[in-house]
Amino acid sequence: MYREHPMNRFGLLAAGARTLQALAALALVTLVTACAGGSGGAATVVNQATSNTSTANAYTGPAAATADVTAFQVNLWQNIRVQNRCGGCHHAGGQSPMFARSDDVNLAYQAALPLINATNPSQSTMVLKVGGGHNCWVADPNACAQTLLTWINNWLGGGSASATSITLVAPPVQTVGAYKTFPTDSSGFQQYLWTPILTVYCSNCHTPTSATAQSPYFADTNPTDLPQTYLAAQPKINLNAPEQSRFYERLANESHHCWPSTPNGVPDCAASAAYMLKQLQAYANSITAAPVDPTLVVSKALGLTQGVIASGGSRYEANIVAKYMFETGTGNLAYDTSGVSPSADLTLNSNVSWAGGWGLTFAAGGKAQASTSSSQKIAQLAQGTGEYSFEAWVNPANVTQTEAYIMTYSGSDTTRNATLAQSAQSYEGRTRSSATDTNGSPPMISATAENAAQAALTHVVLTYDPVNGQILYVNGRPLPDKDPAAGGSLANWDSTFALALGSEVTGKEGWTGTIKFAAIHSRALTPAQVLQNFNAGVGQAYFLLFDVSSLSGIAQTYIMFKASQYDTYSYLFTNPTFISLNPSAAPANLVIKGMRIGVNGQIPSNGQSYATLNATVGPPAYSSTNGQVLSTVGAVIPLNQSVATDMFFLSFDQFGTFTHTTTPVIYPAPQPTVSSTVSDPDMGIATFERIYHSMAQITGVPFTDSVVTSAYNTLQQSMPSAPQINAFLPSHQTAISQMAGAYCQELVGNTTYRDKFFGTTLDASLASAASGFFGTTGSGNATNVGYVVTPLVNAIVGTAYPQAASAMSTELNNLILRIPSLSSAAKVSDATIAACNAALGSAAATVQ
């Protein structure tokens, strides 16, 4: 049962009517044999033409009969008919259905139609089969499924850029009861499943040493690998409902690789399924269930992956060239799933690790790089249009790293086609064109005052077109900065360069942080398209619909969350919404109070952001299409066992007429520790309001200035709230630095403030090159450096502490002389702001 909701708040848009192809796909699922499985993902708008992967086997059959057959031929058929993909089996005279036959594209088209869900292409039988491991042509079935989905969308797109819906589907009904979870000890798995069944009947395929290896490797016969084998098998086992286990369903419902039950050697699927179920039940019975408090008022239960894929819906990808979703999670390859040949897969070095919930984390020295040959398509397609876009979801590790390359298409440290970089709290774009040099200079750098780069998950897009040049977008919003070089031609791009993430291709200019998504487009995305992709979201996110029908008294009613794996240790739940899949549902005066998120039969004490929820569902807040949002805050819930096995439920203090009294946890007040040998520090740290007013007094910029007031309102909760220096955190320093940046930007940018603080000497030189005014070696131009350093030192340290004043002077002098080496385009104003920021955010101004 399903219902489609036009929920723009979540990036859900209404879909059209179901098609005959979609219904036929459901009826003919069993026609395609061998491995099957699930692959989530919302449909995407894609029209990019792909390279012909079968040019060595030119087509000589009848011409395509219709325009749709031609679209099928160009976008899907030519990519799948090769021997190492579907054409190896589903060719003419081969395995039915023969959708990859090379003799007649019209017949191949007719065979493919029942396997395609035109309304929700991600649920096409083709995609689900490949995602389950069936004949995947790379090591990761998810990568194959995403690539195949792209080709199908290319076919169905037909040049249209209209968005496709995410369909809300009613989840399985699972009662919150005594939950069974996988023990850390694998002996039960070994006794009931691994030894008698998996190693005997499944090891011909599902083991890494097999000639026909199929992942996941739950049948690895090597006892040393049993811990990994155990983990690989867990997603296929449902301890609380063994009959719903994938191991059983594959035999009972799909007749997959059944084994003989009699000496005649004929496979007996009924007997095989019965034996598998018996062993699954025996294994489940050997595990003691964890009880749930029977007095709780609870919803039904759900696992994360039982939700509807929420991210990526309605993305605009009509001109995609390379696309990285980072779903694999293991190994040293990140696959390009754009569907544009050749695949520019990235090789990861040892300083790159997989992040939970899809992504790559780059430590110092980390780099992911494609080959020069596979990167050629980027130059070829961008030169063909004269435009491009770099798109990424990034989470910088800090806001102090400069000249840190997030994405680059380069040949060396000084030659590039295009680069997206972070420079402290700014983002930077470099594009080689007829208007710039071979290093992409002058670069475009976002203004420091915008604080565009933050240590938080951010959607960043760099676009280029011949008229506007480079434009930077952050979280769907175009930044006001103008490209100093404006537009030009990309005819001088070098197709021998390589694409790299996390650093320059040489390994220099390293960036640290996490990249959750990356893509390259052969067109400059429009502001509307950038916003569309930002709203689509990123990562392994799902809509979870917790059934509360028995509590509300209204059929098909749910509390819906957008949920994802936040990091390796936790989950993120956001935007709880009361919603119904029944369009005639009309809740009124339905009280919901004290909602908590439970995991595996227990309610964690941490992260319960909705414990104080007090909402009444009904008109006018409730609508039949959008439901009613209960809260706009998020909750981070600890990961309990694994993403594959954790089961969630909701508990309420009140839901309608059902109530439960929750006894609040009272934590004892911490007692001070008195040590006879160690005394408390005799210094403290300025708290947020002192920092705010001290910076105003030091710089002369009034604290009522709109720029600093806005920054303070944003940052005050992130600055120190207590004066104890032993409670000072790195995050406090980051916020202090950002506050200092706001003051310094106003100090240098406002003539009245600047002249009062520095004098008028700097006025005429602010726009000149820092290297020429200050110098770069030795002590530089000491007089000019002194115009900046002396007022800062006098205002912050004064003359009472000459040793401290001398130390600060030396550090600021060195910083100013180093700035031109960090950016050749740095101006006197940039160096002055940087020196002010360093001094104002230092311990000299904040320690008391």
VOVORO-293473 format. One record per residue (C-alpha): x, y, z. Coordinates in steps of 0.001 Angstrom, whole numbers, plus 500000, padded with zeros to 6 digits. Layout:
BEGIN
X,Y,Z
...
This chain:
BEGIN
500000,500000,500000
501340,503406,499108
500498,507024,498768
502441,509812,497089
502823,513093,498973
503955,516390,497427
506169,517134,500445
508458,519857,499209
509777,520318,502749
511446,516935,502448
512201,517112,498738
509210,514883,497913
507215,515776,494836
504003,514303,493510
504337,511539,490936
502246,510665,487926
500090,507612,487365
501497,504096,487494
502411,502658,484113
501694,499333,482471
505439,498755,482355
505643,499102,486143
502825,496604,486672
504319,494201,484167
507663,494432,485951
506057,493164,489136
504438,490283,487311
507609,489209,485560
510123,489470,488409
510796,485750,488275
511793,485806,484599
515283,487043,485379
517093,484317,487286
520127,484216,489601
520943,486663,492454
518466,489336,493516
518382,491999,496183
517399,495527,496978
518884,498794,495906
517444,502017,497215
517558,505373,495564
515139,507973,494358
514792,508637,490668
516989,511347,489207
516653,513645,486223
519419,512637,483826
519822,513117,480109
523587,512983,479585
524583,510896,476588
527047,508143,477349
529879,506730,475293
529187,503617,473285
530753,500716,475148
530239,498294,472300
531850,500006,469346
533855,496860,468688
530590,495079,467905
528809,497539,465593
525056,497094,465318
523842,495907,461892
520245,494955,462694
516953,496718,461907
516752,500430,462681
514936,501601,465784
511207,501711,465023
510306,504668,467269
511901,507586,469069
511592,505737,472374
513403,502708,470936
516156,505076,469786
516401,506539,473298
516562,502994,474695
519280,502089,472166
521470,505124,472808
521184,505335,476575
520672,501798,477917
521012,499051,475328
524424,499985,473953
525811,500002,477504
524403,496651,478654
524674,494464,475538
528434,493912,475877
529717,490504,476968
530917,491511,480433
527506,492938,481317
524027,491689,480447
524954,490667,476914
526883,487694,478225
523616,485885,479088
520570,487797,477852
521584,487747,474151
519667,486363,471192
519064,482664,471781
520382,482972,475307
518735,483444,478680
515243,484929,478717
514302,487761,478742
516640,488701,475883
516772,492447,476545
520501,492657,475660
520243,490905,472282
522337,492486,469532
520469,491232,466474
517371,493437,466767
517155,496462,469062
513366,496576,468690
513017,493060,470111
515462,493948,472877
513305,496971,473680
510165,494846,473954
511960,492416,476279
513259,495244,478477
509944,497072,479005
508544,494670,481639
511760,495007,483633
511507,498806,483969
509446,500705,486537
508907,503967,484675
507317,505698,487687
510070,504762,490145
513076,503591,488094
515080,502702,491202
512605,499855,491761
513082,498461,488256
513714,494735,488235
516978,495308,486344
518266,497647,489040
517184,495424,491921
518786,492332,490390
522128,493981,489751
522033,495681,493152
521575,492251,494700
524857,491102,493165
523654,489590,489897
526405,489874,487273
527793,493166,488577
530746,494184,486385
532653,495848,489248
533296,494746,492815
530432,496763,494339
526834,495826,493360
525612,499234,494555
527880,500928,492026
526493,498748,489243
522931,499435,490350
523471,503201,490443
525122,503190,487020
522330,501069,485548
519777,503405,487140
521504,506343,485448
521276,504650,482040
517587,503876,482592
516909,507458,483623
518807,508673,480555
516420,506610,478449
513261,507657,480271
514299,511303,480643
513753,512095,476992
515273,515549,477441
512864,516511,480191
514167,518125,483353
511017,517575,485353
511465,516215,488861
510525,512685,489830
508778,511797,493049
509809,509810,496054
506979,507411,496846
506068,506776,500465
505463,503071,500992
503798,501529,504030
506485,499700,506052
506216,496133,507369
504176,495795,510565
506609,494845,513341
505521,494916,516961
507874,496254,519595
508435,493331,521853
511273,491262,523183
513963,491942,520611
516634,489579,519506
519921,491035,518388
522990,489375,516966
525433,488357,519704
529087,489223,519316
529840,485485,519508
529480,483844,516074
529356,480249,517369
525563,479950,516960
525753,481237,513379
528545,478763,512721
526578,475837,514202
523186,476398,512604
523931,478092,509271
527572,478421,508266
528646,474782,508668
525546,472840,507519
524248,475137,504749
526293,478146,503633
529684,476498,503187
528038,473447,501571
525561,474983,499142
526535,478651,498706
530342,478622,498551
530485,478185,494773
529549,481857,494457
529450,483730,497773
533101,483401,498697
535949,485672,497540
538055,482792,496228
535363,481479,493858
535874,481712,490104
532378,483210,489967
532576,485275,493162
529381,487074,494141
529192,489472,497078
528270,489432,499903
530741,486746,501002
528616,485036,503651
529804,481561,502605
533566,482074,502916
534913,478664,503906
538039,480028,505604
537493,479801,509409
539919,482679,509916
537497,484950,508062
534480,483854,510116
534024,487233,511893
533730,489015,508519
531566,486211,507130
529255,486520,510136
528842,490261,509537
528175,489699,505827
525389,487224,506647
523552,489324,509238
521602,491508,506751
520177,488282,505263
518838,487055,508629
515780,488311,510522
516089,486987,514067
512668,488271,515096
510870,486883,512026
513013,484096,510510
510468,483524,507727
511258,487056,506495
514973,486302,506250
516472,486846,502815
518157,483444,503009
514725,481796,503190
512950,484057,500694
515585,483420,498006
514830,479700,498127
511092,479728,498848
509973,482536,496565
512694,482916,493940
513994,479342,493534
517550,480587,493810
520241,477895,493683
518196,475158,495354
519925,471867,496115
518793,468261,495623
516979,466462,498445
517154,463012,496793
519902,461064,495018
518437,461854,491571
520215,465221,491614
517122,467295,490778
517012,470590,492755
514205,470602,495316
513383,474208,496245
510597,473344,498680
512826,471010,500680
515767,473432,500512
513620,476315,501775
512146,474178,504559
515593,473127,505764
516868,476719,505622
513870,477940,507643
514341,475182,510195
517967,476202,510745
517108,479904,510847
514464,479246,513497
516865,477111,515496
519459,479875,515391
516890,482511,516387
515618,480306,519227
519136,480033,520620
519245,483787,521219
517530,485327,524249
515315,488286,523478
515806,491623,525234
512474,492633,526798
510811,496012,526384
508937,497720,529216
505285,496550,528798
503906,499787,530288
505320,501967,527500
503086,503606,524897
504896,502639,521724
504722,502705,517946
505512,499804,515664
509199,499130,514958
511442,499762,511953
515016,499233,510843
516823,502101,509108
516980,500416,505707
513289,499502,505878
512541,503152,505187
512169,504865,501830
515391,506313,500404
515157,510049,501059
518333,511574,499637
518980,512221,495975
515345,512523,495004
514707,515039,492223
518362,515900,491666
519176,517711,488445
521785,515727,486538
521015,516356,482880
524692,516984,482051
526472,514775,484567
530031,513742,483653
531288,512058,486829
529380,511163,489998
530563,509730,493323
528060,508618,495979
530644,506689,498055
528261,503843,498891
530808,501001,498720
532142,501431,502249
535167,499147,501825
538202,498720,499611
540391,501268,497871
538101,502261,494993
535338,504882,494909
533198,504234,491838
532047,506774,489278
528334,505982,488802
527580,508722,486264
527114,506137,483513
529362,508207,481225
532163,506029,479874
534893,505587,480769
534177,505425,484491
536557,507759,486315
536867,505540,489388
538994,506982,492193
541858,505079,493814
542169,505849,497527
545478,506065,499339
546032,504873,502892
545123,508241,504449
541557,508070,503134
538918,506089,505070
535259,505312,504478
532819,507405,506508
529623,505991,507978
526452,506766,506015
528346,507053,502684
531396,509255,502297
535174,509483,502391
537181,511001,505247
540507,512590,504298
543263,512768,506889
546540,514624,506344
548102,513255,503157
544821,511740,501951
544039,511630,498235
541560,509907,495899
542549,510092,492241
541270,508923,488864
543536,507945,486000
544454,510479,483321
542750,508381,480642
539421,508125,482474
539592,511839,483377
539806,512855,479703
536032,512885,479352
535849,515874,481719
537929,518081,479417
536258,516780,476276
532702,517434,477466
533484,520761,479175
535314,522080,476104
532321,521070,474019
530012,523326,476029
532464,525930,477295
531009,525398,480774
531308,523135,483809
530234,522720,487436
531999,521110,490392
529514,519978,493052
530279,518490,496463
528827,517876,499900
531727,518494,502281
532381,518629,506012
535709,520436,506564
537725,519235,509544
538499,522857,510498
538316,526430,509258
542026,527151,509502
543313,525128,506530
544298,527261,503528
545002,526404,499888
543352,523076,500687
542114,521378,497515
538739,519633,497774
538369,518759,494078
540916,519432,491372
541445,518527,487715
545165,519222,487467
548532,518324,486048
550873,519671,488737
551128,522142,491594
551071,525038,489106
549004,523745,486180
545316,522923,486310
542051,523000,484422
539791,523586,487430
540008,523464,491235
537569,523891,494127
539461,524675,497342
539012,525829,500918
540961,528808,502190
540258,529182,505924
536643,530379,506136
536440,530990,502400
535945,528817,499339
538133,529315,496308
537691,528572,492617
540448,528359,490017
539674,527854,486326
542109,527768,483446
540693,529812,480573
541596,532400,477963
541153,534998,480735
543478,533346,483299
546899,531726,483365
547627,527988,483367
547282,527910,487153
543791,529422,487066
544980,532783,488399
543580,535141,489391
541404,532881,491549
537978,533740,492882
537861,533668,496715
534731,534258,498749
534916,537182,501157
536007,536370,504702
532979,538166,506118
530661,535623,504503
532102,532827,506680
531186,530479,503833
533422,527599,504931
532367,526103,508236
533259,522850,509986
529815,521445,509169
528211,519466,506349
527897,521938,503477
526746,521817,499854
529327,523662,497721
529074,524271,493974
531546,526004,491664
530123,526858,488222
531781,528368,485167
530388,529843,481976
531957,532099,479307
529965,535164,480385
530060,535161,484187
533165,533102,484754
533132,531424,488149
530237,531535,490619
530312,529904,494060
527195,528568,495780
526978,527473,499421
523923,525560,500669
521907,526556,497630
522745,530269,497856
524960,532067,495317
527722,534046,497011
527964,537723,495989
531651,537536,495013
532517,538259,491395
535151,536406,489399
538033,538878,488941
538821,537357,485524
535173,537059,484419
534490,534601,481593
536598,533130,478839
537139,530091,476640
538062,526618,477932
539776,525698,474654
543186,525585,476385
542177,522872,478863
544650,519979,478925
543024,516534,478530
546097,514776,479972
545350,515985,483505
543759,513847,486247
540873,514322,488647
541757,514187,492348
539863,514694,495594
541457,515739,498898
544693,517206,497539
546572,518265,494446
547524,515386,492129
551056,515698,493495
549776,515133,497042
550361,518752,498063
547717,521338,499018
546010,518704,501169
542480,519131,502541
541155,517361,505647
537518,516540,506258
534749,514356,504841
533278,514387,501342
529798,512830,501248
529125,513364,497531
530969,514736,494498
529923,515351,490910
531101,517133,487784
528684,518546,485213
529437,519693,481658
527182,522715,482062
527036,525582,484542
524169,524706,486859
521606,527486,487151
520700,528907,490578
517440,526936,490474
519268,523707,489641
521824,524253,492416
519005,524836,494903
517218,521743,493608
520290,519602,494258
520815,521146,497693
517215,520387,498640
517631,516796,497431
520013,516115,500324
522869,513666,500541
523986,510390,502047
522270,507262,503245
519071,508950,504378
515636,507359,504698
512080,508336,505466
511043,506131,508387
507304,505753,508909
506560,504560,512451
503064,503096,512516
500904,504720,515224
497529,503677,513824
496618,501697,516951
497318,504771,519107
495617,507389,516934
492611,505253,516064
493095,506273,512421
494231,503685,509871
497532,504187,508043
498849,506944,510278
502545,507347,510985
505163,509502,512646
507645,510061,509824
511311,510964,510395
514093,511670,507984
516822,509422,509412
520399,508659,508466
523602,507236,509835
525176,510434,511171
528657,509002,511639
530311,505728,512598
528751,505840,516066
525303,507394,515782
522100,508093,513844
520485,511437,513018
516688,511811,513191
515066,515039,511951
511685,516638,511200
509205,514282,512894
505914,514625,511048
502479,513169,511729
501248,511889,508376
498716,509513,506903
498763,507461,503726
494981,507623,503820
493870,510793,501973
490578,510898,503881
492232,510835,507321
491124,513806,509444
492842,513880,512855
491563,516498,515267
492800,517541,518701
495163,514567,518862
497619,515270,521708
501193,513964,521452
503595,514574,524345
507000,513348,525427
508250,511405,522391
511435,509312,522682
513345,507138,520187
514086,503567,521284
516599,501092,519852
516435,497310,520157
513838,497329,522935
515629,499947,525049
515376,503757,525220
518801,505449,525270
519188,508226,527806
521179,510347,525346
519896,512340,522413
516192,512471,523302
515463,515868,521769
511710,515240,521648
511246,514302,525318
509595,517695,525920
507453,517601,522775
503922,518917,523310
501857,519046,520113
498225,518843,519106
497579,517363,515668
494691,518664,513642
493521,521579,511521
494724,524052,510494
498277,522756,510989
497507,519301,509563
496952,518837,505834
496166,515661,503930
499133,516181,501609
501890,517363,503950
500779,516041,507317
501889,518105,510317
505480,518764,511351
505859,518140,515094
509348,519590,515569
512128,521160,513498
515025,520054,515729
517138,516954,515233
518154,514107,517520
521415,512123,517518
520852,508585,518820
523775,506238,519599
524331,503344,517209
523577,500182,519194
524791,497198,517177
524877,497900,513442
522947,499721,510728
521822,496373,509362
520345,495097,512633
519291,498020,514849
515487,498276,515205
513879,501584,516239
510563,502431,517851
508903,505474,519412
507690,505825,522983
505270,508514,524176
504262,510036,527495
500895,510694,525881
499423,509791,522516
495726,510584,522322
494060,508729,525198
497111,506541,525926
499460,507777,528653
502639,506690,530387
504472,508461,533189
508187,508744,532594
510312,509191,535678
512997,511740,534848
516579,510706,535387
518177,512800,538139
521925,513072,537830
523895,513913,540992
525629,517262,540991
529340,516875,540302
531490,517260,543375
534692,519271,543138
537841,517249,543370
540291,518649,545889
543889,517653,545383
546656,518305,547860
549262,518389,545119
547552,520024,542128
545868,523426,542414
543363,524958,540028
544852,527262,537361
545273,530848,538503
543956,532131,535175
540587,531923,533423
539064,532416,529999
536778,535211,528901
533177,534102,528403
531130,534872,525319
529760,538260,526401
533199,539432,527612
534780,538379,524321
532094,540248,522374
532533,543513,524262
536322,543214,524599
536710,542938,520829
534539,546024,520415
536668,547977,522909
539962,546854,521330
539040,547583,517709
536755,550557,518168
534081,548813,516102
530859,549253,518114
529231,546040,519269
525982,547373,517760
527490,547130,514252
525099,544959,512207
527815,542603,510922
529321,541813,514328
525885,541649,515952
524744,539091,513395
527915,537043,513925
527525,537209,517705
523919,536004,517583
525088,533010,515576
528251,532239,517539
527543,533095,521168
526418,529566,522106
529636,528178,520627
531939,530438,522647
533024,529744,526249
530149,529873,528721
532295,529310,531820
535556,531050,532817
537411,527821,533717
540378,527465,531385
540401,523686,531877
536959,523626,530235
538179,525419,527101
537545,523384,523923
538835,523562,520330
535305,524452,519222
535443,527520,521481
538583,528712,519713
536920,528228,516328
533979,530404,517364
536301,533051,518842
538238,533143,515577
535025,533612,513627
533943,536432,515944
537348,538076,515532
536988,537741,511763
533724,539687,511811
535246,542516,513848
538395,542669,511721
536443,542668,508467
534474,545675,509682
537591,547379,511115
539520,547232,507835
536542,547693,505539
535143,550836,507200
537199,553972,506562
536179,555662,509806
537029,552665,512000
540236,551918,510046
541667,555432,510088
541004,555801,513807
542807,552525,514558
545628,552284,511940
545865,555886,510764
545433,556972,507166
548664,555488,505797
547088,552235,504661
544169,553814,502797
545847,554256,499430
547483,550814,499466
544673,548483,500566
544004,547185,497043
547691,546745,496136
549570,543456,496327
550598,542409,499814
553923,541094,498513
554916,544511,497127
553788,546569,500111
554976,544380,502977
557713,542326,501310
558168,538562,501644
561672,537879,502995
563716,538799,506033
561960,541480,508019
560239,542738,504861
559416,546411,504622
559565,546983,508368
557955,550413,508169
554897,549213,506266
554569,546094,508413
554695,548317,511458
551668,550290,510259
549625,547129,510921
551472,545362,513717
552163,548254,516091
548521,549396,516527
547379,545813,517055
550022,545066,519693
549462,548380,521489
545678,547860,521592
545772,544243,522779
548942,543916,524915
550039,547487,525573
553375,548421,527143
552931,546798,530557
554237,543434,529318
557127,544137,526921
558051,540444,526568
554502,539558,525478
554378,542583,523170
557637,541531,521518
556427,537940,521060
553161,539066,519446
554993,541530,517186
557294,538764,515928
554418,536371,515204
552325,538982,513396
555341,540142,511369
556021,536549,510249
552362,536017,509383
552123,539131,507223
555264,538195,505281
554021,534632,504774
550608,535562,503403
551798,536259,499815
553244,532730,499688
549838,531333,500655
548045,533299,497949
549799,535229,495221
546634,537298,494783
546596,538479,498426
546152,542226,498843
547211,544555,501640
543646,544460,502968
543732,540647,503108
547001,540591,505057
545758,543294,507439
542540,541415,508169
544491,538169,508713
546879,539832,511177
543977,541452,513018
542130,538120,513177
545176,536326,514578
545810,538972,517225
542214,539536,518250
541490,535800,518555
544687,535024,520471
545119,534171,524134
546322,537722,524734
542754,538938,524206
540811,536020,525718
542789,534690,528699
542134,536567,531950
